[in-house]
């Protein structure tokens, strides 16, 4: 019996039930965690795959669930791909959720050049910690909001 995966060779860990989606030089995988939805993109983001990556990423912006976009494994990032962040920002604002981007050096360089106001975080654990602190702050306010005079 042979088990095959559609993950690229550089991502050698096979994950049952959650295979990576491979798209013209990039691989994408989504993880729904307790604190947030994390979408990881590795490889190259260019004009050839930008539309499919943006559509895949946008599917995972969910109501009442913070969103983290892990681009730490992106090697090349096209300048046109910055538009994807504006779409994500609009979707997160519409759903009322926080979001963060974990940027590789290539992504960070393009964001600095474009001067895009993207919420950057150093790592996925740091983003999850930030989201947890936000949840804790809201829980502290909840008793104050429910008390009546």
N, C-alpha and C positions, 0 to 999 in steps of 0.2 A: 504494500500500500504506500502510495506517495502522497505527501502533503505538500501543497503548493501555497504560496502566499503572493499577493500582488505588491508586497513591500519591496523597496529597492534593497540592493545588497548591503548598502551602508547602514540600513536599519534592520539588523539581523534578528531582532527579538520578535518572534511570532506571537501575536496576541490573539487568542481564540475569541471569536465573536466581534472583534474590533480591528479589522484589517485597515491598513493605510490605503487611501485613495491616491493613485499615482496619476499625475497630470503633467505631461510635457516637461519633464525636468524637475518637478516638485512632488513631494509626497505630503499628504495631509491626514491628520487623525484628530478626532474629537474625543474628549474625556468629560463625562458629566460627573463632577465631584460634588461633595456635600456643600461646599462653600461657593463654588463657581463652575461654570462650564469653561474648559480649557481646550482651545484648538491649537494644534501644533502644526506648523508648516516648515518643511525642510527642503533645501535645494535652491532652485532659481525661480524668481518671480519676474516674469518679463511680459511683453505685449502678447505673446502667444498663449500664455496660460492665465493671464490676469483675470479675465472675465469668469472663468470656471472657478478659480480660487476665491474670488470675491463672492460668488454665488454660494459656494460651499461654506465659507466662513459665516456669511449672513444667515444661513439656516439655523445656526446655533446660538444666535442672540435670543434669549428666552426671557419672558416676563418673570420678575422676582428672582432672577438668578444672575449675579455678577458674571462678567465675561472677561476672560484673559486670552489674548492672542500671542502665542509663543512663536516668535520669529527668530529665536536665537540660533537656529540651524540654517538660516537663509544665507547663501553665499553671494548671490547677485540680486539686486533689487532695482527694478526699472523706475525712473522718475515718475512715470505715469501711474505707478502703483500707489502713490500717496493718496490718490482719489479714493482708494478702498477704505482708508481711515476715516474720511469724511462720511462715507456711507455707514460705517460701523457706528460712528458718533451719533448720526441721525437716528439709527435704529435703537441704540441704547437709550438715547434721550426719550424716544417715543415709548419705550418699555419701562423707563424709569429705573434703569440699572446702571451701576458703576462698571467701568471697564478699564483695562490696562493692557499695555503692549510690552512684551519682553523682546528687545531688539538686538539683532546681531550687529557687528560693526558696520556692515554694508547698509543695513536699514537705518541705523542711527546716523550715519553720514548723510544719507539722503534726507532724513527728517531735519537735520541741522541746516542743510542747504535750502530746503523748501520752507523752513521756519513754520512747520505745522505744529499746532498745539495738541500733541498727542500725549496722553498720560503714560509716561514710560516708567517701567519698573525693572529692577536688575535681574529678577528671577521669578519663576513660578511660585516657589514658596513665599517669597516676599509679597507677591500680588495676593496670594491667598490670605496671608497675615493681615494685609491692609483691608481686605474684604471682611475678615473676621472682626477686626476692630470696628468697622462701620456697623456691622450687625450688633455688636455689643453696645455701641453708643445708642442705636435705635431702641434696644431692649431697655436701656436705662431710662429713656424718655417715655416709654410706653406706660408705666404706672402714673406718671405725671399727666399724661393725656387722658387717661381714663377716670381720674378722680374728679368728682364734682364738688362744687362749693356748698 
